Amino acid sequence: MLSNAWAEYAFLPNLKYRLSANANLYANRRNAYTTSKMPLNQQLPPTAAVGSSFSEQGVSWLVNQVLSYNVSFNDAHNLEVLIGSESNKLQYQSANGAGGIFANDIVQTLNAAGQPTSVSSQITENATVSYFGRVDYNYKTKYLLKLSIRRDGSSIFGPDKRFGTFPAASVGWRVSEENFMKNQHVVSELKLRASYGLSGNNSFSNYYPYVGSVGSTNYAFGDNRNRAGHQLTGQLRP
């Protein structure tokens, strides 16, 4: 289910506040059962029955707030000032299990399996928050200046490095608006622009690389290999 809503209110003719929000709710469930009467992977005679069950569900939401001010004066100067904030959060979890050696084909749920072959589960959660501002000015739409800054934070990073600041600036010249370009019919739009800024990302596939995690590994006991115990790894999925 996808949903989106927004509202806008004008305090003054040139001063507006806009609030928008969206939410994404999703769920998936899949059960499978292969009867013992059916050959498995082209094997003859038929092998024992196997079954599996998988389920997942997640929710994500985003809220955006923007306060903007627009003004024009002397039929030449145009100014827009904008400030805002944005926050979002993702929560996801899943569970997967499989089993075999069913007594018969009557009860096909995993509780009737004589031997579970695999069980796994997963939980993921992360959140971000951003604050931003922008000043956009132009003179007769010919000479352009834009300044912006963002302050972004993500729970994926460590507590001491969670936020980053990203400024940007650009200048432009719409050459096609100059008088010496008005009488030619070759170029309809020509603009020169130079910009500089900083950007970043938190694309770590929902992992938390700044902390170690605990996982299972194999170990030898006599002449046998056992799967138990724990080891530290460099990633964590909360």
C-alpha atoms as one frame of an Amber mdcrd trajectory, in Angstrom:
protein
   0.000   0.000   0.000   1.410   3.347  -1.096   0.001   6.596   0.286   0.865
  10.252  -0.165  -0.618  13.465   1.240   0.325  17.130   1.230  -0.975  20.478
   2.427   0.029  24.055   1.660  -0.769  27.283   3.469   0.056  30.857   2.432
   0.756  33.114   5.418   1.363  36.035   3.066   1.066  36.327  -0.720   4.789
  35.553  -1.012   5.287  33.297   2.031   4.139  29.668   1.858   4.472  26.583
   4.016   4.162  23.110   2.494   3.953  19.793   4.333   4.076  16.466   2.493
   4.235  12.892   3.747   4.180   9.423   2.267   4.121   5.886   3.635   4.841
   2.492   2.096   3.455  -0.648   3.754   4.167  -4.037   2.234   3.921  -7.696
   3.189   4.677 -10.953   1.414   4.035 -14.578   2.373   5.006 -17.663   0.410
   4.516 -21.349   1.295   5.721 -24.245  -0.850   5.342 -27.996  -0.568   6.682
 -30.744  -2.828   4.850 -34.031  -2.371   6.724 -37.283  -2.023   4.833 -38.548
  -5.099   6.693 -36.086  -7.347  10.290 -36.608  -8.479  12.573 -33.901  -7.110
  15.326 -32.490  -9.349  14.740 -35.251 -11.911  15.596 -37.936  -9.336  13.918
 -41.334  -9.578  12.403 -42.812  -7.575  10.678 -39.816  -5.887  12.397 -38.456
  -2.805  10.879 -37.514   0.542   8.486 -34.570   0.738   9.931 -31.126   1.469
   8.278 -27.859   2.458   9.244 -24.242   3.026   7.705 -21.072   4.403   8.784
 -17.456   3.912   7.266 -14.208   5.165   8.374 -10.568   5.173   6.904  -7.239
   6.075   8.139  -3.683   6.063   7.100  -0.087   6.570   8.792   3.113   5.460
   7.690   6.722   5.770   8.951  10.166   4.784   7.944  13.651   5.991   9.031
  16.836   4.208   8.491  20.439   5.364   9.335  23.518   3.291   8.930  27.232
   4.009   9.482  29.405   0.920   9.486  33.127   0.209   9.333  34.608  -3.308
   9.613  38.254  -4.212  10.207  40.351  -7.346  10.913  44.077  -7.435  11.716
  46.797  -9.971  10.711  44.382 -12.754  14.263  43.077 -12.707  15.206  41.375
  -9.464  13.754  37.968  -8.563  14.527  36.269  -5.266  13.471  32.960  -3.728
  14.497  31.867  -0.227  13.695  28.364   0.947  14.318  26.442   4.182  13.083
  22.992   5.136  13.597  19.642   6.758  13.081  16.016   5.762  13.037  12.798
   7.781  12.383   9.179   6.918  12.542   5.759   8.528  12.598   2.156   7.310
  11.700  -0.980   9.285  11.874  -4.464   7.750  11.796  -8.037   9.016  11.606
 -11.486   7.452  11.621 -15.145   8.440  12.414 -18.206   6.335  12.227 -21.903
   7.204  12.375 -25.257   5.431  11.878 -28.869   6.501  11.633 -32.437   5.263
  10.706 -36.020   6.192   6.941 -35.461   6.380   4.910 -38.394   7.700   2.370
 -38.000   4.875   0.981 -35.446   2.449  -2.070 -34.577   4.570  -0.433 -31.976
   6.829   1.881 -29.804   4.716   2.929 -27.174   7.278   6.420 -27.175   8.773
   5.201 -28.311  12.185   4.583 -31.732  10.589   8.148 -31.982   9.250  10.261
 -34.605  10.934  13.467 -32.643  10.386  13.989 -28.890   9.874  16.663 -28.240
   7.258  17.102 -24.464   7.652  15.737 -21.591   9.714  16.696 -17.929   9.368
  15.322 -14.502  10.267  16.276 -10.886   9.729  15.431  -7.452  11.138  16.555
  -4.157   9.578  15.931  -0.588  10.685  17.451   2.771   9.760  16.516   6.446
   9.731  17.737   9.733   8.251  17.071  13.411   8.946  18.008  16.431   6.832
  17.900  20.224   7.144  18.374  22.398   4.089  18.256  25.942   2.811  18.539
  27.649  -0.576  18.780  31.178  -1.963  17.954  31.598  -5.665  18.441  35.024
  -7.286  18.332  36.235 -10.873  18.458  39.604 -12.597  15.995  39.828 -15.483
  16.332  36.022 -15.754  19.709  36.612 -17.414  22.213  36.555 -14.560  21.695
  33.701 -12.128  23.001  32.967  -8.644  22.105  30.007  -6.464  23.421  29.127
  -2.981  22.386  26.066  -0.992  23.399  24.049   2.041  22.300  20.716   3.517
  22.880  19.085   6.868  22.189  15.345   6.638  22.306  12.667   9.325  21.980
   8.880   9.035  21.721   6.180  11.696  23.891   3.926   9.515  26.998   5.887
  10.539  28.657   5.873  13.954  27.460   8.275  16.677  30.505  10.553  16.229
  30.215  10.723  12.411  26.461  10.664  11.934  26.011  14.111  10.342  27.552
  15.785   7.332  27.286  19.297   5.876  27.096  19.780   2.095  27.237  23.333
   0.660  26.861  24.213  -3.018  26.934  27.331  -5.191  26.399  28.109  -8.861
  26.386  31.111 -11.206  24.817  31.268 -14.644  24.461  33.519 -17.651  21.589
  33.128 -20.116  23.355  34.425 -23.191  20.268  33.925 -25.348  18.482  36.700
 -23.371  21.034  39.330 -24.358  20.062  41.916 -26.973  22.772  40.831 -29.411
  21.146  37.348 -29.551  17.606  38.530 -30.253  17.872  38.848 -34.038  19.447
  35.485 -34.774  17.416  32.313 -35.438  20.070  29.631 -35.020  20.204  29.218
 -31.224  16.966  29.281 -29.235  18.489  28.802 -25.782  22.090  29.273 -24.640
  23.161  29.324 -21.010  26.593  29.167 -19.411  26.775  27.780 -15.881  29.510
  27.048 -13.351  28.924  25.290 -10.050  30.730  23.766  -7.104  29.465  21.691
  -4.200  29.893  18.742  -1.902  27.725  15.617  -1.768  27.614  12.341   0.151
  25.649   9.122   0.457  24.758   6.405   2.949  24.356   3.526   0.491  25.460
   0.615   2.636  22.509  -1.723   1.910  21.126  -1.069   5.415  24.278  -2.462
   7.031  25.963  -0.794   9.991  29.669  -1.006   9.134  30.948   0.861  12.202
  30.275  -2.009  14.655  31.104  -5.720  14.706  28.530  -8.484  14.818  28.343
 -12.043  16.080  27.812 -14.983  13.742  28.186 -18.765  13.725  31.100 -20.734
  12.270  32.389 -24.306  12.059  34.838 -25.854  14.497  36.529 -29.263  14.785
  35.962 -31.598  17.723  37.933 -34.792  17.358  37.296 -36.127  13.864  33.956
 -34.371  13.511  33.060 -30.964  12.152  30.482 -29.044  14.170  28.606 -25.851
  13.387  28.333 -23.771  16.517  30.305 -21.182  18.408  30.548 -17.525  17.427
  32.890 -15.199  15.605  33.075 -11.435  15.158  32.431  -9.969  11.732  32.652
  -6.435  10.441  28.990  -5.868   9.605  25.818  -5.647  11.631  22.228  -5.879
  10.536  20.290  -4.764  13.640
